[in-house]
Amino acid sequence: MNKSSFLAHKTAIYALFILGEAGIIIPYKNGNDKNFLGFLLAVLIGFPIIYLLCILVKKIENLNKNNYKKYFIAVIYFFVAVFSLSLGVGCFNSFLRFAADYILPNASPYLMGIIFSFVIAAVCLSKREAFYKLGLISAVASAFMLFILFLFSVPQFNNDKIMLLSFPKLKEVSEQALSYLKQTFLPVIILPFFEGFFSKDNNKKSILKGYIIGSLFLTVCLLNSLLIFGNELSAKLDFPYSEAISTVTAGNIFMRLDGFSYYVFFMSCLIKIGLSVKLATELFKRIINLFALKKLPTN
């Protein structure tokens, strides 16, 4: 696999990670009529933060791991590993709730949890190249489906739903931006660690490109919900995007199109959980390695 194709695979993985479960949840419950502006502000703020984190993680990896610095590095690795696992668990729970309400409402949630766990285990145990290939194929398919669903939704759009009735105040927009930063873009801080540990070239370009593409995915999902239901109604729904797409038809061929979105969020959640678990496992290995006599092999 050459360097350029490797970059494309990683970009796809990171884009799906950012989409994750957020695409079916946003806008959040505390949303107001400045929701979309707050989202855009969060995207803009997040970009330089992730850029600086890429540089910082690289410096941490290059630290001389002597008796004192290795404890500092071990603490950082531990907290990132725990945070990474918490992201995976949160995504797992969100998707199971979504599946129980929309995909298989009559199925046992325990059975769905077991099946999904086996699929996650297979992804987590897969080799890096297989994981990257799955991510690339899934990202391309997801981009196509989100674009098609957006086009079919256009006839139902109502621009008044997100029209600004008054000049936005900084406090109102910043409150919305803070919500998106905490719930949607904070998880991105683990990506520089994944890139540093699982990539030979450790290229931050793949993270930044993935961040842009993932943000575009989220923008499409958010606009779909807001332009169909508006801020007030969208904020009351548990899964506004799926509800919005369920109202969209494709002539007499498909009376409901929300089924196509199920694949998108199944794969984005699967990739997010797989990446989180892979990273946490590698971090715990590296913590042990810091205090071991011999170096453990890297996946």
ChimeraX commands (.cxc) that place a marker at each C-alpha (Angstrom):
marker #1 position 0.00,0.00,0.00 radius 0.5
marker #1 position 1.61,3.25,-1.08 radius 0.5
marker #1 position 1.73,6.40,0.98 radius 0.5
marker #1 position -0.97,8.29,-0.94 radius 0.5
marker #1 position -3.53,5.46,-0.68 radius 0.5
marker #1 position -2.63,5.03,2.98 radius 0.5
marker #1 position -3.49,8.69,3.53 radius 0.5
marker #1 position -6.89,8.22,1.90 radius 0.5
marker #1 position -7.70,5.23,4.12 radius 0.5
marker #1 position -6.80,7.06,7.31 radius 0.5
marker #1 position -8.74,10.15,6.22 radius 0.5
marker #1 position -11.81,7.96,5.71 radius 0.5
marker #1 position -11.44,6.35,9.13 radius 0.5
marker #1 position -11.17,9.71,10.88 radius 0.5
marker #1 position -14.14,11.16,8.98 radius 0.5
marker #1 position -16.37,8.26,10.07 radius 0.5
marker #1 position -15.07,8.55,13.62 radius 0.5
marker #1 position -16.20,12.18,13.75 radius 0.5
marker #1 position -19.59,11.27,12.28 radius 0.5
marker #1 position -19.95,8.41,14.80 radius 0.5
marker #1 position -23.21,8.51,16.70 radius 0.5
marker #1 position -23.34,12.32,16.52 radius 0.5
marker #1 position -25.03,12.29,13.11 radius 0.5
marker #1 position -28.17,10.65,14.48 radius 0.5
marker #1 position -28.26,12.72,17.68 radius 0.5
marker #1 position -27.58,16.33,16.65 radius 0.5
marker #1 position -29.02,18.90,17.20 radius 0.5
marker #1 position -28.77,18.37,20.94 radius 0.5
marker #1 position -31.57,18.88,23.44 radius 0.5
marker #1 position -30.40,22.35,24.52 radius 0.5
marker #1 position -30.54,23.71,20.98 radius 0.5
marker #1 position -32.02,27.08,20.10 radius 0.5
marker #1 position -32.45,29.14,16.92 radius 0.5
marker #1 position -28.67,29.81,16.86 radius 0.5
marker #1 position -27.99,26.07,16.68 radius 0.5
marker #1 position -26.46,26.00,13.22 radius 0.5
marker #1 position -24.26,29.04,13.84 radius 0.5
marker #1 position -23.01,27.43,17.05 radius 0.5
marker #1 position -22.17,24.26,15.16 radius 0.5
marker #1 position -20.18,26.17,12.54 radius 0.5
marker #1 position -18.31,28.05,15.25 radius 0.5
marker #1 position -17.45,24.77,16.98 radius 0.5
marker #1 position -16.07,23.38,13.72 radius 0.5
marker #1 position -13.87,26.45,13.26 radius 0.5
marker #1 position -12.60,26.36,16.84 radius 0.5
marker #1 position -11.91,22.64,16.69 radius 0.5
marker #1 position -9.65,22.83,13.64 radius 0.5
marker #1 position -6.69,24.73,15.21 radius 0.5
marker #1 position -7.09,22.71,18.42 radius 0.5
marker #1 position -6.68,19.40,16.61 radius 0.5
marker #1 position -3.73,20.83,14.66 radius 0.5
marker #1 position -1.93,21.81,17.86 radius 0.5
marker #1 position -2.71,18.43,19.42 radius 0.5
marker #1 position -1.06,16.66,16.50 radius 0.5
marker #1 position 2.14,18.60,17.19 radius 0.5
marker #1 position 1.90,18.03,20.96 radius 0.5
marker #1 position 1.40,14.27,20.70 radius 0.5
marker #1 position 4.42,14.01,18.41 radius 0.5
marker #1 position 6.52,15.84,21.02 radius 0.5
marker #1 position 5.28,13.51,23.75 radius 0.5
marker #1 position 6.29,10.50,21.69 radius 0.5
marker #1 position 9.79,11.96,21.20 radius 0.5
marker #1 position 10.36,12.59,24.91 radius 0.5
marker #1 position 13.29,10.82,26.49 radius 0.5
marker #1 position 11.57,8.16,28.58 radius 0.5
marker #1 position 13.76,8.34,31.66 radius 0.5
marker #1 position 12.68,7.50,35.22 radius 0.5
marker #1 position 10.73,10.73,35.70 radius 0.5
marker #1 position 9.30,11.44,32.27 radius 0.5
marker #1 position 7.96,7.91,31.83 radius 0.5
marker #1 position 5.58,8.45,34.76 radius 0.5
marker #1 position 4.32,11.63,33.14 radius 0.5
marker #1 position 3.83,9.82,29.82 radius 0.5
marker #1 position 2.16,6.85,31.54 radius 0.5
marker #1 position -0.39,9.16,33.21 radius 0.5
marker #1 position -1.22,10.79,29.87 radius 0.5
marker #1 position -1.57,7.40,28.18 radius 0.5
marker #1 position -3.79,6.12,30.98 radius 0.5
marker #1 position -6.24,9.02,30.85 radius 0.5
marker #1 position -6.40,8.94,27.06 radius 0.5
marker #1 position -7.01,5.16,27.16 radius 0.5
marker #1 position -9.84,5.52,29.69 radius 0.5
marker #1 position -11.35,8.40,27.71 radius 0.5
marker #1 position -11.07,6.37,24.52 radius 0.5
marker #1 position -12.88,3.42,26.11 radius 0.5
marker #1 position -15.59,5.72,27.44 radius 0.5
marker #1 position -16.14,7.02,23.91 radius 0.5
marker #1 position -16.52,3.48,22.63 radius 0.5
marker #1 position -19.00,2.56,25.38 radius 0.5
marker #1 position -21.02,5.74,24.82 radius 0.5
marker #1 position -21.19,5.12,21.08 radius 0.5
marker #1 position -22.16,1.49,21.68 radius 0.5
marker #1 position -25.05,2.50,23.97 radius 0.5
marker #1 position -26.27,5.21,21.59 radius 0.5
marker #1 position -26.36,2.86,18.62 radius 0.5
marker #1 position -28.15,0.14,20.58 radius 0.5
marker #1 position -30.82,2.65,21.63 radius 0.5
marker #1 position -31.14,3.75,18.01 radius 0.5
marker #1 position -31.34,0.15,16.77 radius 0.5
marker #1 position -33.95,-0.75,19.39 radius 0.5
marker #1 position -36.15,2.21,18.43 radius 0.5
marker #1 position -35.75,2.19,14.63 radius 0.5
marker #1 position -33.89,-0.71,13.06 radius 0.5
marker #1 position -35.23,-3.75,14.97 radius 0.5
marker #1 position -37.86,-2.45,17.41 radius 0.5
marker #1 position -39.26,-5.95,18.06 radius 0.5
marker #1 position -35.92,-7.64,18.67 radius 0.5
marker #1 position -34.38,-8.28,22.05 radius 0.5
marker #1 position -31.94,-5.49,22.95 radius 0.5
marker #1 position -29.74,-8.06,24.68 radius 0.5
marker #1 position -29.56,-10.16,21.52 radius 0.5
marker #1 position -28.71,-7.06,19.45 radius 0.5
marker #1 position -26.05,-6.15,21.98 radius 0.5
marker #1 position -24.47,-9.59,21.75 radius 0.5
marker #1 position -24.48,-9.60,17.94 radius 0.5
marker #1 position -23.08,-6.06,17.76 radius 0.5
marker #1 position -20.40,-7.02,20.31 radius 0.5
marker #1 position -19.25,-9.92,18.13 radius 0.5
marker #1 position -19.05,-7.63,15.10 radius 0.5
marker #1 position -17.05,-5.08,17.11 radius 0.5
marker #1 position -14.72,-7.82,18.36 radius 0.5
marker #1 position -14.06,-8.93,14.77 radius 0.5
marker #1 position -13.23,-5.34,13.78 radius 0.5
marker #1 position -11.00,-4.78,16.81 radius 0.5
marker #1 position -9.07,-8.00,16.16 radius 0.5
marker #1 position -8.63,-7.28,12.46 radius 0.5
marker #1 position -5.29,-6.20,11.05 radius 0.5
marker #1 position -4.62,-2.54,10.47 radius 0.5
marker #1 position -4.85,-2.83,6.67 radius 0.5
marker #1 position -8.22,-4.60,6.86 radius 0.5
marker #1 position -9.53,-1.95,9.25 radius 0.5
marker #1 position -8.40,0.83,6.91 radius 0.5
marker #1 position -9.97,-0.83,3.87 radius 0.5
marker #1 position -13.27,-1.24,5.71 radius 0.5
marker #1 position -13.15,2.43,6.67 radius 0.5
marker #1 position -12.46,3.63,3.14 radius 0.5
marker #1 position -15.25,1.58,1.57 radius 0.5
marker #1 position -17.69,2.60,4.30 radius 0.5
marker #1 position -16.79,6.30,4.04 radius 0.5
marker #1 position -17.30,6.37,0.28 radius 0.5
marker #1 position -20.65,4.56,0.58 radius 0.5
marker #1 position -21.73,6.82,3.46 radius 0.5
marker #1 position -20.83,9.99,1.56 radius 0.5
marker #1 position -22.87,8.80,-1.42 radius 0.5
marker #1 position -25.91,7.90,0.70 radius 0.5
marker #1 position -25.85,11.12,2.73 radius 0.5
marker #1 position -25.63,13.15,-0.49 radius 0.5
marker #1 position -28.49,11.27,-2.18 radius 0.5
marker #1 position -30.69,11.50,0.91 radius 0.5
marker #1 position -29.98,15.21,1.12 radius 0.5
marker #1 position -31.01,15.71,-2.53 radius 0.5
marker #1 position -34.27,13.83,-2.05 radius 0.5
marker #1 position -34.95,15.93,1.05 radius 0.5
marker #1 position -34.65,19.27,-0.75 radius 0.5
marker #1 position -38.36,19.49,-1.81 radius 0.5
marker #1 position -39.33,19.34,1.88 radius 0.5
marker #1 position -36.88,21.98,3.05 radius 0.5
marker #1 position -38.21,25.14,4.61 radius 0.5
marker #1 position -35.56,27.85,4.75 radius 0.5
marker #1 position -37.55,29.69,7.41 radius 0.5
marker #1 position -36.75,26.87,9.81 radius 0.5
marker #1 position -33.20,28.16,10.35 radius 0.5
marker #1 position -33.67,31.78,9.31 radius 0.5
marker #1 position -32.21,34.22,11.82 radius 0.5
marker #1 position -35.01,36.42,13.11 radius 0.5
marker #1 position -32.58,38.69,14.97 radius 0.5
marker #1 position -28.88,39.48,14.93 radius 0.5
marker #1 position -27.15,36.68,16.86 radius 0.5
marker #1 position -25.64,37.52,20.23 radius 0.5
marker #1 position -22.22,36.14,21.03 radius 0.5
marker #1 position -23.46,34.48,24.22 radius 0.5
marker #1 position -26.23,32.58,22.41 radius 0.5
marker #1 position -23.93,31.34,19.68 radius 0.5
marker #1 position -21.08,30.50,22.08 radius 0.5
marker #1 position -23.41,28.39,24.27 radius 0.5
marker #1 position -24.37,26.30,21.26 radius 0.5
marker #1 position -20.74,26.09,20.12 radius 0.5
marker #1 position -19.63,24.92,23.57 radius 0.5
marker #1 position -22.24,22.15,23.52 radius 0.5
marker #1 position -20.97,20.88,20.16 radius 0.5
marker #1 position -17.34,21.17,21.23 radius 0.5
marker #1 position -17.92,19.07,24.35 radius 0.5
marker #1 position -20.19,16.42,22.88 radius 0.5
marker #1 position -19.10,16.16,19.25 radius 0.5
marker #1 position -15.58,17.50,18.76 radius 0.5
marker #1 position -13.90,16.72,22.11 radius 0.5
marker #1 position -13.56,13.03,21.14 radius 0.5
marker #1 position -11.33,14.10,18.25 radius 0.5
marker #1 position -8.45,14.62,20.70 radius 0.5
marker #1 position -7.70,10.89,20.63 radius 0.5
marker #1 position -7.06,10.86,16.87 radius 0.5
marker #1 position -3.48,12.26,17.06 radius 0.5
marker #1 position -2.61,9.41,19.42 radius 0.5
marker #1 position -4.08,6.84,17.03 radius 0.5
marker #1 position -2.21,8.41,14.12 radius 0.5
marker #1 position 1.05,8.44,16.07 radius 0.5
marker #1 position 0.79,4.80,17.16 radius 0.5
marker #1 position -0.69,3.11,14.10 radius 0.5
marker #1 position 0.86,5.08,11.25 radius 0.5
marker #1 position 4.44,4.83,10.12 radius 0.5
marker #1 position 4.48,8.31,8.59 radius 0.5
marker #1 position 2.46,9.98,11.42 radius 0.5
marker #1 position 0.95,12.47,8.98 radius 0.5
marker #1 position -1.39,15.05,10.53 radius 0.5
marker #1 position -2.80,15.79,7.06 radius 0.5
marker #1 position -4.99,12.70,7.28 radius 0.5
marker #1 position -6.46,13.89,10.59 radius 0.5
marker #1 position -7.12,17.41,9.33 radius 0.5
marker #1 position -8.68,16.15,6.09 radius 0.5
marker #1 position -10.73,13.63,8.04 radius 0.5
marker #1 position -11.85,16.41,10.37 radius 0.5
marker #1 position -13.05,18.50,7.42 radius 0.5
marker #1 position -14.86,15.61,5.72 radius 0.5
marker #1 position -16.39,14.39,8.99 radius 0.5
marker #1 position -17.59,17.92,9.72 radius 0.5
marker #1 position -19.20,18.04,6.27 radius 0.5
marker #1 position -20.99,14.76,7.02 radius 0.5
marker #1 position -22.32,16.26,10.25 radius 0.5
marker #1 position -23.32,19.46,8.46 radius 0.5
marker #1 position -25.45,17.50,6.01 radius 0.5
marker #1 position -27.15,15.58,8.84 radius 0.5
marker #1 position -27.77,18.74,10.86 radius 0.5
marker #1 position -29.16,20.70,7.91 radius 0.5
marker #1 position -31.46,17.83,7.00 radius 0.5
marker #1 position -32.99,17.88,10.46 radius 0.5
marker #1 position -33.18,21.65,10.87 radius 0.5
marker #1 position -34.56,22.40,7.39 radius 0.5
marker #1 position -37.33,19.82,7.77 radius 0.5
marker #1 position -38.28,20.08,11.46 radius 0.5
marker #1 position -36.71,23.35,12.58 radius 0.5
marker #1 position -34.72,24.00,15.76 radius 0.5
marker #1 position -37.52,23.59,18.29 radius 0.5
marker #1 position -38.90,20.26,17.11 radius 0.5
marker #1 position -35.48,18.78,16.27 radius 0.5
marker #1 position -34.26,19.53,19.80 radius 0.5
marker #1 position -37.14,17.48,21.24 radius 0.5
marker #1 position -36.34,14.33,19.25 radius 0.5
marker #1 position -33.91,11.62,20.34 radius 0.5
marker #1 position -32.77,10.87,16.79 radius 0.5
marker #1 position -33.80,13.85,14.65 radius 0.5
marker #1 position -31.93,12.88,11.47 radius 0.5
marker #1 position -33.62,9.50,11.19 radius 0.5
marker #1 position -37.00,11.08,11.93 radius 0.5
marker #1 position -36.40,13.70,9.23 radius 0.5
marker #1 position -35.34,11.15,6.61 radius 0.5
marker #1 position -38.37,8.99,7.42 radius 0.5
marker #1 position -40.56,11.77,5.98 radius 0.5
marker #1 position -38.66,11.79,2.67 radius 0.5
marker #1 position -39.83,9.77,-0.34 radius 0.5
marker #1 position -38.41,9.01,-3.78 radius 0.5
marker #1 position -41.53,9.19,-5.91 radius 0.5
marker #1 position -43.45,5.92,-5.96 radius 0.5
marker #1 position -40.30,3.80,-5.78 radius 0.5
marker #1 position -39.34,4.26,-2.13 radius 0.5
marker #1 position -41.96,5.61,0.25 radius 0.5
marker #1 position -39.42,5.77,3.09 radius 0.5
marker #1 position -35.69,6.33,2.75 radius 0.5
marker #1 position -34.57,6.21,6.37 radius 0.5
marker #1 position -33.47,2.59,5.94 radius 0.5
marker #1 position -30.55,3.78,3.81 radius 0.5
marker #1 position -29.29,5.91,6.67 radius 0.5
marker #1 position -29.10,2.87,8.95 radius 0.5
marker #1 position -26.05,1.59,7.09 radius 0.5
marker #1 position -24.31,4.97,7.44 radius 0.5
marker #1 position -24.65,5.08,11.20 radius 0.5
marker #1 position -24.00,1.39,11.71 radius 0.5
marker #1 position -20.65,1.76,9.97 radius 0.5
marker #1 position -19.73,5.10,11.54 radius 0.5
marker #1 position -20.45,3.74,15.03 radius 0.5
marker #1 position -18.61,0.51,14.25 radius 0.5
marker #1 position -15.53,2.41,13.06 radius 0.5
marker #1 position -15.62,4.78,16.04 radius 0.5
marker #1 position -15.87,1.94,18.55 radius 0.5
marker #1 position -13.22,-0.11,16.74 radius 0.5
marker #1 position -10.78,2.81,16.66 radius 0.5
marker #1 position -11.43,3.62,20.32 radius 0.5
marker #1 position -10.84,0.06,21.49 radius 0.5
marker #1 position -7.77,-0.41,19.30 radius 0.5
marker #1 position -6.24,2.79,20.65 radius 0.5
marker #1 position -7.03,1.99,24.29 radius 0.5
marker #1 position -5.48,-1.45,23.91 radius 0.5
marker #1 position -2.33,0.01,22.38 radius 0.5
marker #1 position -2.08,2.66,25.10 radius 0.5
marker #1 position -2.29,0.07,27.88 radius 0.5
marker #1 position 0.39,-1.95,26.08 radius 0.5
marker #1 position 2.63,1.10,25.95 radius 0.5
marker #1 position 2.11,1.82,29.63 radius 0.5
marker #1 position 3.28,-1.70,30.44 radius 0.5
marker #1 position 6.13,-1.28,27.99 radius 0.5
marker #1 position 7.34,1.86,29.76 radius 0.5
marker #1 position 8.06,-0.17,32.86 radius 0.5
marker #1 position 9.04,-3.45,31.19 radius 0.5
marker #1 position 12.55,-4.66,30.49 radius 0.5
marker #1 position 11.86,-5.40,26.86 radius 0.5
marker #1 position 9.75,-3.59,24.33 radius 0.5
marker #1 position 6.37,-5.02,23.41 radius 0.5
marker #1 position 5.58,-5.30,19.67 radius 0.5
marker #1 position 3.28,-2.68,18.15 radius 0.5
marker #1 position 0.23,-3.76,16.15 radius 0.5
marker link #1:1,2 radius 0.2
marker link #1:2,3 radius 0.2
marker link #1:3,4 radius 0.2
marker link #1:4,5 radius 0.2
marker link #1:5,6 radius 0.2
marker link #1:6,7 radius 0.2
marker link #1:7,8 radius 0.2
marker link #1:8,9 radius 0.2
marker link #1:9,10 radius 0.2
marker link #1:10,11 radius 0.2
marker link #1:11,12 radius 0.2
marker link #1:12,13 radius 0.2
marker link #1:13,14 radius 0.2
marker link #1:14,15 radius 0.2
marker link #1:15,16 radius 0.2
marker link #1:16,17 radius 0.2
marker link #1:17,18 radius 0.2
marker link #1:18,19 radius 0.2
marker link #1:19,20 radius 0.2
marker link #1:20,21 radius 0.2
marker link #1:21,22 radius 0.2
marker link #1:22,23 radius 0.2
marker link #1:23,24 radius 0.2
marker link #1:24,25 radius 0.2
marker link #1:25,26 radius 0.2
marker link #1:26,27 radius 0.2
marker link #1:27,28 radius 0.2
marker link #1:28,29 radius 0.2
marker link #1:29,30 radius 0.2
marker link #1:30,31 radius 0.2
marker link #1:31,32 radius 0.2
marker link #1:32,33 radius 0.2
marker link #1:33,34 radius 0.2
marker link #1:34,35 radius 0.2
marker link #1:35,36 radius 0.2
marker link #1:36,37 radius 0.2
marker link #1:37,38 radius 0.2
marker link #1:38,39 radius 0.2
marker link #1:39,40 radius 0.2
marker link #1:40,41 radius 0.2
marker link #1:41,42 radius 0.2
marker link #1:42,43 radius 0.2
marker link #1:43,44 radius 0.2
marker link #1:44,45 radius 0.2
marker link #1:45,46 radius 0.2
marker link #1:46,47 radius 0.2
marker link #1:47,48 radius 0.2
marker link #1:48,49 radius 0.2
marker link #1:49,50 radius 0.2
marker link #1:50,51 radius 0.2
marker link #1:51,52 radius 0.2
marker link #1:52,53 radius 0.2
marker link #1:53,54 radius 0.2
marker link #1:54,55 radius 0.2
marker link #1:55,56 radius 0.2
marker link #1:56,57 radius 0.2
marker link #1:57,58 radius 0.2
marker link #1:58,59 radius 0.2
marker link #1:59,60 radius 0.2
marker link #1:60,61 radius 0.2
marker link #1:61,62 radius 0.2
marker link #1:62,63 radius 0.2
marker link #1:63,64 radius 0.2
marker link #1:64,65 radius 0.2
marker link #1:65,66 radius 0.2
marker link #1:66,67 radius 0.2
marker link #1:67,68 radius 0.2
marker link #1:68,69 radius 0.2
marker link #1:69,70 radius 0.2
marker link #1:70,71 radius 0.2
marker link #1:71,72 radius 0.2
marker link #1:72,73 radius 0.2
marker link #1:73,74 radius 0.2
marker link #1:74,75 radius 0.2
marker link #1:75,76 radius 0.2
marker link #1:76,77 radius 0.2
marker link #1:77,78 radius 0.2
marker link #1:78,79 radius 0.2
marker link #1:79,80 radius 0.2
marker link #1:80,81 radius 0.2
marker link #1:81,82 radius 0.2
marker link #1:82,83 radius 0.2
marker link #1:83,84 radius 0.2
marker link #1:84,85 radius 0.2
marker link #1:85,86 radius 0.2
marker link #1:86,87 radius 0.2
marker link #1:87,88 radius 0.2
marker link #1:88,89 radius 0.2
marker link #1:89,90 radius 0.2
marker link #1:90,91 radius 0.2
marker link #1:91,92 radius 0.2
marker link #1:92,93 radius 0.2
marker link #1:93,94 radius 0.2
marker link #1:94,95 radius 0.2
marker link #1:95,96 radius 0.2
marker link #1:96,97 radius 0.2
marker link #1:97,98 radius 0.2
marker link #1:98,99 radius 0.2
marker link #1:99,100 radius 0.2
marker link #1:100,101 radius 0.2
marker link #1:101,102 radius 0.2
marker link #1:102,103 radius 0.2
marker link #1:103,104 radius 0.2
marker link #1:104,105 radius 0.2
marker link #1:105,106 radius 0.2
marker link #1:106,107 radius 0.2
marker link #1:107,108 radius 0.2
marker link #1:108,109 radius 0.2
marker link #1:109,110 radius 0.2
marker link #1:110,111 radius 0.2
marker link #1:111,112 radius 0.2
marker link #1:112,113 radius 0.2
marker link #1:113,114 radius 0.2
marker link #1:114,115 radius 0.2
marker link #1:115,116 radius 0.2
marker link #1:116,117 radius 0.2
marker link #1:117,118 radius 0.2
marker link #1:118,119 radius 0.2
marker link #1:119,120 radius 0.2
marker link #1:120,121 radius 0.2
marker link #1:121,122 radius 0.2
marker link #1:122,123 radius 0.2
marker link #1:123,124 radius 0.2
marker link #1:124,125 radius 0.2
marker link #1:125,126 radius 0.2
marker link #1:126,127 radius 0.2
marker link #1:127,128 radius 0.2
marker link #1:128,129 radius 0.2
marker link #1:129,130 radius 0.2
marker link #1:130,131 radius 0.2
marker link #1:131,132 radius 0.2
marker link #1:132,133 radius 0.2
marker link #1:133,134 radius 0.2
marker link #1:134,135 radius 0.2
marker link #1:135,136 radius 0.2
marker link #1:136,137 radius 0.2
marker link #1:137,138 radius 0.2
marker link #1:138,139 radius 0.2
marker link #1:139,140 radius 0.2
marker link #1:140,141 radius 0.2
marker link #1:141,142 radius 0.2
marker link #1:142,143 radius 0.2
marker link #1:143,144 radius 0.2
marker link #1:144,145 radius 0.2
marker link #1:145,146 radius 0.2
marker link #1:146,147 radius 0.2
marker link #1:147,148 radius 0.2
marker link #1:148,149 radius 0.2
marker link #1:149,150 radius 0.2
marker link #1:150,151 radius 0.2
marker link #1:151,152 radius 0.2
marker link #1:152,153 radius 0.2
marker link #1:153,154 radius 0.2
marker link #1:154,155 radius 0.2
marker link #1:155,156 radius 0.2
marker link #1:156,157 radius 0.2
marker link #1:157,158 radius 0.2
marker link #1:158,159 radius 0.2
marker link #1:159,160 radius 0.2
marker link #1:160,161 radius 0.2
marker link #1:161,162 radius 0.2
marker link #1:162,163 radius 0.2
marker link #1:163,164 radius 0.2
marker link #1:164,165 radius 0.2
marker link #1:165,166 radius 0.2
marker link #1:166,167 radius 0.2
marker link #1:167,168 radius 0.2
marker link #1:168,169 radius 0.2
marker link #1:169,170 radius 0.2
marker link #1:170,171 radius 0.2
marker link #1:171,172 radius 0.2
marker link #1:172,173 radius 0.2
marker link #1:173,174 radius 0.2
marker link #1:174,175 radius 0.2
marker link #1:175,176 radius 0.2
marker link #1:176,177 radius 0.2
marker link #1:177,178 radius 0.2
marker link #1:178,179 radius 0.2
marker link #1:179,180 radius 0.2
marker link #1:180,181 radius 0.2
marker link #1:181,182 radius 0.2
marker link #1:182,183 radius 0.2
marker link #1:183,184 radius 0.2
marker link #1:184,185 radius 0.2
marker link #1:185,186 radius 0.2
marker link #1:186,187 radius 0.2
marker link #1:187,188 radius 0.2
marker link #1:188,189 radius 0.2
marker link #1:189,190 radius 0.2
marker link #1:190,191 radius 0.2
marker link #1:191,192 radius 0.2
marker link #1:192,193 radius 0.2
marker link #1:193,194 radius 0.2
marker link #1:194,195 radius 0.2
marker link #1:195,196 radius 0.2
marker link #1:196,197 radius 0.2
marker link #1:197,198 radius 0.2
marker link #1:198,199 radius 0.2
marker link #1:199,200 radius 0.2
marker link #1:200,201 radius 0.2
marker link #1:201,202 radius 0.2
marker link #1:202,203 radius 0.2
marker link #1:203,204 radius 0.2
marker link #1:204,205 radius 0.2
marker link #1:205,206 radius 0.2
marker link #1:206,207 radius 0.2
marker link #1:207,208 radius 0.2
marker link #1:208,209 radius 0.2
marker link #1:209,210 radius 0.2
marker link #1:210,211 radius 0.2
marker link #1:211,212 radius 0.2
marker link #1:212,213 radius 0.2
marker link #1:213,214 radius 0.2
marker link #1:214,215 radius 0.2
marker link #1:215,216 radius 0.2
marker link #1:216,217 radius 0.2
marker link #1:217,218 radius 0.2
marker link #1:218,219 radius 0.2
marker link #1:219,220 radius 0.2
marker link #1:220,221 radius 0.2
marker link #1:221,222 radius 0.2
marker link #1:222,223 radius 0.2
marker link #1:223,224 radius 0.2
marker link #1:224,225 radius 0.2
marker link #1:225,226 radius 0.2
marker link #1:226,227 radius 0.2
marker link #1:227,228 radius 0.2
marker link #1:228,229 radius 0.2
marker link #1:229,230 radius 0.2
marker link #1:230,231 radius 0.2
marker link #1:231,232 radius 0.2
marker link #1:232,233 radius 0.2
marker link #1:233,234 radius 0.2
marker link #1:234,235 radius 0.2
marker link #1:235,236 radius 0.2
marker link #1:236,237 radius 0.2
marker link #1:237,238 radius 0.2
marker link #1:238,239 radius 0.2
marker link #1:239,240 radius 0.2
marker link #1:240,241 radius 0.2
marker link #1:241,242 radius 0.2
marker link #1:242,243 radius 0.2
marker link #1:243,244 radius 0.2
marker link #1:244,245 radius 0.2
marker link #1:245,246 radius 0.2
marker link #1:246,247 radius 0.2
marker link #1:247,248 radius 0.2
marker link #1:248,249 radius 0.2
marker link #1:249,250 radius 0.2
marker link #1:250,251 radius 0.2
marker link #1:251,252 radius 0.2
marker link #1:252,253 radius 0.2
marker link #1:253,254 radius 0.2
marker link #1:254,255 radius 0.2
marker link #1:255,256 radius 0.2
marker link #1:256,257 radius 0.2
marker link #1:257,258 radius 0.2
marker link #1:258,259 radius 0.2
marker link #1:259,260 radius 0.2
marker link #1:260,261 radius 0.2
marker link #1:261,262 radius 0.2
marker link #1:262,263 radius 0.2
marker link #1:263,264 radius 0.2
marker link #1:264,265 radius 0.2
marker link #1:265,266 radius 0.2
marker link #1:266,267 radius 0.2
marker link #1:267,268 radius 0.2
marker link #1:268,269 radius 0.2
marker link #1:269,270 radius 0.2
marker link #1:270,271 radius 0.2
marker link #1:271,272 radius 0.2
marker link #1:272,273 radius 0.2
marker link #1:273,274 radius 0.2
marker link #1:274,275 radius 0.2
marker link #1:275,276 radius 0.2
marker link #1:276,277 radius 0.2
marker link #1:277,278 radius 0.2
marker link #1:278,279 radius 0.2
marker link #1:279,280 radius 0.2
marker link #1:280,281 radius 0.2
marker link #1:281,282 radius 0.2
marker link #1:282,283 radius 0.2
marker link #1:283,284 radius 0.2
marker link #1:284,285 radius 0.2
marker link #1:285,286 radius 0.2
marker link #1:286,287 radius 0.2
marker link #1:287,288 radius 0.2
marker link #1:288,289 radius 0.2
marker link #1:289,290 radius 0.2
marker link #1:290,291 radius 0.2
marker link #1:291,292 radius 0.2
marker link #1:292,293 radius 0.2
marker link #1:293,294 radius 0.2
marker link #1:294,295 radius 0.2
marker link #1:295,296 radius 0.2
marker link #1:296,297 radius 0.2
marker link #1:297,298 radius 0.2
marker link #1:298,299 radius 0.2
view
